[in-house]
Amino acid sequence: MRVDRFLWWARLAKTRSAAQAMAETGRMRIDGRTIDRAHCPVRPGNILTFAAYGQVRVVRIEALPGRRGPPAEARESYTELTPGGSPGPREAANVSQQDELD
């Protein structure tokens, strides 16, 4: 499966064009190898390292999704390896709002 399609189907990118842009900037790695093309193949067991929403994320591909389904189904296709986990944009906004309230 193409890396841009995986990012989109696994809901790691909001749109396929955003996933293509992430792959083509040269700031994404597959198993430590820098890639600069959206059509690089990925397989279960690959480690993806990329920047998203101002954070560096590291994920291991567990399975290739069969469709772009709901978020819970998408999370089953990868394991987050980033230390402490990586909050998504909504969780990050909630944390900052709670900090302001405290």
Residue pairs with C-beta under 8 A, 6 or more apart in sequence:
1 41
1 42
1 43
1 64
2 38
2 39
2 40
2 41
2 42
3 19
3 23
3 28
3 30
3 35
3 38
3 39
3 40
3 41
3 42
3 48
4 13
4 16
4 19
4 20
4 22
4 23
4 38
4 39
5 16
5 19
6 12
6 42
6 61
6 64
6 65
6 77
7 13
7 19
7 22
7 23
7 48
7 50
8 15
8 16
8 18
8 19
8 68
9 65
9 67
9 68
9 74
9 77
10 65
10 74
10 75
10 77
10 78
11 68
11 71
11 74
11 75
12 19
12 50
12 52
12 57
12 59
12 78
13 19
13 22
13 52
19 38
20 38
22 28
22 50
22 51
22 52
23 35
23 36
23 37
23 38
23 40
24 36
24 37
24 38
25 36
26 34
26 35
26 36
27 34
27 50
27 51
28 34
28 35
28 48
28 49
28 50
29 35
29 47
29 48
29 49
29 50
30 40
30 42
30 46
30 47
30 48
31 46
31 47
32 47
32 49
42 48
42 61
42 64
43 61
43 64
44 61
44 62
44 63
44 64
45 60
45 61
46 60
46 61
47 58
47 59
47 60
47 61
47 81
48 57
48 58
48 59
48 60
48 61
48 78
49 56
49 57
49 58
50 56
50 57
51 57
52 86
53 88
53 89
53 92
55 82
55 86
56 82
57 80
57 82
57 86
58 80
58 81
58 82
59 78
59 79
59 80
59 81
59 82
60 78
60 79
60 81
61 77
61 78
62 76
62 77
62 78
62 79
63 76
63 77
64 77
65 73
65 74
65 77
68 74
80 86
87 95
